[in-house]
Amino acid sequence: LFRSPDQLQRWEALFGASALPPPPLLKRATRWLLKVALGIELAPPTVQGLQAYAVAKPMLGFVDVLYADDGLRVTRGNRGSLVVTQRVR
């Protein structure tokens, strides 16, 4: 992708995670809530823009897939919720 290490360093300086402004208050509050309530830890984004995370507390519940094809999916949750999703093309 980059022909020299210098090009990569210049790209990271302009577009990398270190060039991003600090997140707004609402985003920081959401991340804090995710950490406290669900035990979700977000790693800093990589140079390629990938975001990794770890979940310390397991999620409780399940979803049964009742029907699925290329354009439609019907699921039922453990609390009785029924969700129908349609793919928009």
BAFI-3210 file (N, C-alpha, C; in Angstrom, 3 decimals, decimal comma, padded with zeros to 6 digits):
// residues 89
n [1|2|3|4|5|6|7|8|9|10|11|12|13|14|15|16|17|18|19|20|21|22|23|24|25|26|27|28|29|30|31|32|33|34|35|36|37|38|39|40|41|42|43|44|45|46|47|48|49|50|51|52|53|54|55|56|57|58|59|60|61|62|63|64|65|66|67|68|69|70|71|72|73|74|75|76|77|78|79|80|81|82|83|84|85|86|87|88|89]
n.u [000,829|001,803|004,713|006,996|008,324|008,171|005,984|003,877|004,072|003,464|000,837|-000,433|-000,139|-001,856|-004,372|-004,640|-005,430|-004,330|-004,646|-007,264|-009,883|-010,614|-013,195|-016,689|-018,607|-020,985|-020,388|-018,200|-019,511|-021,270|-019,467|-018,400|-020,665|-021,155|-018,879|-019,207|-021,808|-021,936|-019,401|-017,752|-014,821|-013,187|-010,686|-008,082|-008,509|-007,020|-004,373|-005,437|-008,063|-009,609|-011,630|-011,317|-012,758|-013,505|-015,588|-016,444|-018,510|-020,870|-023,479|-026,889|-029,545|-031,205|-031,669|-033,913|-033,853|-036,446|-037,142|-035,330|-034,044|-032,630|-033,586|-035,157|-035,595|-036,755|-036,994|-037,189|-036,962|-035,674|-037,364|-039,737|-039,913|-040,579|-038,989|-038,853|-036,885|-035,963|-033,977|-032,630|-032,123]
n.v [-001,188|001,343|002,898|003,533|003,718|006,344|007,434|006,026|007,011|009,727|009,473|008,358|010,506|012,376|011,048|009,011|007,359|008,961|011,488|012,121|014,090|014,516|012,375|013,383|014,444|012,897|010,518|009,616|009,217|007,175|005,112|004,749|003,846|001,440|000,066|-000,135|-001,288|-003,531|-004,538|-004,039|-003,467|-001,191|-001,231|000,980|002,380|000,777|001,504|000,880|001,421|-000,388|-001,586|-003,088|-005,073|-006,244|-008,376|-008,586|-009,430|-011,955|-011,946|-012,249|-014,256|-015,156|-015,727|-017,091|-018,199|-018,067|-018,013|-017,640|-016,190|-014,984|-012,338|-011,866|-012,124|-013,723|-013,564|-014,749|-013,600|-014,440|-013,266|-013,130|-011,304|-010,498|-010,224|-008,927|-008,673|-007,021|-007,125|-004,314|-003,303]
n.w [000,000|000,955|-000,262|001,096|004,456|005,322|003,929|005,147|007,777|007,367|006,414|008,681|010,434|009,305|008,972|010,825|014,012|016,009|015,013|015,315|016,801|020,343|021,687|021,809|024,721|025,078|023,722|025,233|027,675|026,940|026,350|028,918|030,278|028,896|029,678|032,499|032,835|031,079|030,943|028,777|027,060|025,072|022,664|021,501|018,197|015,351|012,973|010,522|010,965|012,361|015,038|018,078|020,706|024,035|025,916|029,169|030,839|030,360|027,900|028,614|027,554|024,466|020,931|018,719|015,421|013,312|010,648|007,658|004,728|001,634|001,628|003,898|007,432|010,328|013,760|017,170|020,438|023,745|025,572|024,348|022,265|018,897|015,883|012,673|009,915|006,926|004,074|002,520|-000,730]
ca.u [000,000|002,703|005,991|008,089|007,864|007,872|004,615|002,993|004,101|002,737|-000,577|-000,898|-000,204|-003,022|-005,640|-004,614|-006,181|-003,756|-005,079|-008,674|-010,139|-011,164|-014,621|-017,573|-019,027|-021,986|-019,703|-017,432|-020,469|-021,759|-018,393|-018,327|-021,827|-020,902|-017,856|-019,750|-022,986|-021,736|-018,014|-017,167|-013,601|-012,829|-009,271|-007,939|-008,554|-005,737|-004,063|-006,353|-009,404|-010,332|-011,916|-011,457|-013,360|-013,616|-016,775|-016,115|-019,727|-021,600|-024,828|-027,900|-030,646|-030,946|-032,550|-034,177|-034,150|-037,620|-037,127|-034,288|-033,664|-031,760|-034,120|-036,009|-035,252|-037,708|-036,401|-037,924|-036,050|-036,024|-038,425|-040,943|-039,908|-040,577|-038,358|-038,827|-035,982|-035,933|-032,786|-032,898|-031,103]
ca.v [000,000|002,491|002,530|003,752|003,982|007,766|007,633|005,511|007,955|010,932|009,118|008,230|011,844|013,083|010,327|007,949|007,539|010,055|012,756|012,341|014,921|013,724|012,118|014,277|014,003|011,832|009,276|009,168|008,709|005,889|004,133|004,478|003,024|000,096|-000,564|-000,430|-002,152|-004,770|-004,973|-003,945|-002,656|-000,873|-000,954|002,102|001,935|000,533|002,400|000,524|001,828|-001,482|-001,383|-004,343|-004,931|-007,453|-008,361|-009,309|-010,036|-012,590|-011,483|-013,230|-014,273|-015,852|-015,427|-018,209|-017,806|-018,811|-018,091|-016,805|-016,388|-013,901|-011,005|-011,738|-012,934|-013,615|-014,114|-014,577|-013,503|-015,215|-012,576|-013,116|-010,306|-011,023|-009,224|-009,257|-007,753|-007,167|-006,523|-003,257|-003,350]
ca.w [000,000|000,999|-000,868|002,034|005,829|005,449|003,468|006,184|008,898|006,973|006,358|010,062|011,029|008,773|009,033|011,825|015,257|016,796|014,430|015,611|017,982|021,447|021,482|022,559|026,049|024,987|023,340|026,401|028,653|026,438|026,553|030,349|030,619|028,361|030,517|033,822|032,791|030,334|030,996|027,439|026,972|023,692|022,400|020,560|016,798|014,695|011,850|009,432|011,333|012,999|016,459|018,806|022,024|024,848|026,765|030,390|031,378|029,267|027,633|028,965|026,599|023,217|019,812|017,818|014,046|012,889|009,187|007,042|003,329|001,162|001,838|005,070|008,601|011,433|014,976|018,432|021,557|024,935|026,307|023,528|021,201|017,533|015,028|011,259|009,214|005,477|003,467|001,544|-001,787]
c.u [000,875|004,064|007,165|007,524|007,497|006,437|003,612|002,936|003,327|001,230|-001,158|-001,044|-001,456|-004,338|-005,714|-005,374|-005,634|-004,187|-006,540|-008,843|-010,668|-012,666|-015,483|-018,044|-020,021|-021,342|-018,876|-018,349|-021,017|-020,714|-018,264|-019,473|-021,654|-019,886|-018,436|-020,863|-022,705|-020,311|-017,319|-015,987|-013,272|-011,338|-009,187|-007,979|-007,154|-005,540|-005,031|-007,791|-010,219|-010,490|-012,126|-012,096|-013,379|-014,825|-016,489|-017,330|-020,503|-023,007|-025,802|-029,043|-030,242|-031,948|-032,684|-034,494|-035,290|-037,649|-036,015|-034,121|-032,833|-032,278|-034,903|-035,501|-036,268|-037,076|-037,332|-036,906|-036,539|-037,114|-039,685|-040,966|-039,825|-040,042|-038,337|-037,941|-035,978|-034,711|-033,211|-031,777|-031,151]
c.v [001,254|002,045|002,730|003,971|005,447|008,068|007,171|006,474|009,230|010,662|009,016|009,586|012,590|012,388|009,278|008,309|008,701|011,424|013,067|013,259|014,043|013,521|013,074|013,631|012,847|010,497|008,737|008,592|007,342|004,804|003,758|003,565|001,594|-000,652|-000,997|-001,468|-003,510|-005,295|-004,937|-002,983|-002,444|-000,597|000,259|001,592|001,747|001,530|002,147|000,917|000,742|-001,208|-002,750|-004,065|-006,275|-007,294|-009,222|-010,026|-010,676|-011,997|-012,599|-013,123|-015,000|-015,382|-016,690|-017,657|-018,690|-019,014|-017,190|-017,183|-015,177|-012,502|-010,796|-012,627|-012,658|-014,292|-013,882|-014,611|-014,285|-014,549|-012,409|-012,093|-010,996|-009,920|-009,747|-008,216|-008,082|-006,452|-005,497|-003,283|-002,130]
c.w [000,000|000,491|000,065|003,439|006,048|005,014|004,528|007,369|008,573|006,919|007,769|010,727|010,561|009,084|010,138|013,088|016,081|016,268|014,743|016,817|019,111|021,242|022,306|023,861|025,979|024,627|024,509|027,470|028,227|026,642|028,030|030,774|030,108|029,216|031,859|033,753|032,160|030,376|029,652|027,472|025,492|023,611|021,471|019,121|016,230|013,568|010,696|009,750|012,000|014,489|017,101|020,157|022,724|025,754|027,981|030,976|030,226|029,120|027,999|027,968|025,338|022,173|018,993|016,439|013,570|011,382|008,677|005,583|002,916|001,503|003,109|006,191|009,701|012,639|016,160|019,556|022,760|025,770|025,461|022,413|019,847|016,633|013,597|010,586|007,743|004,951|002,421|000,525|-002,634]
res [l|f|r|s|p|d|q|l|q|r|w|e|a|l|f|g|a|s|a|l|p|p|p|p|l|l|k|r|a|t|r|w|l|l|k|v|a|l|g|i|e|l|a|p|p|t|v|q|g|l|q|a|y|a|v|a|k|p|m|l|g|f|v|d|v|l|y|a|d|d|g|l|r|v|t|r|g|n|r|g|s|l|v|v|t|q|r|v|r]
***
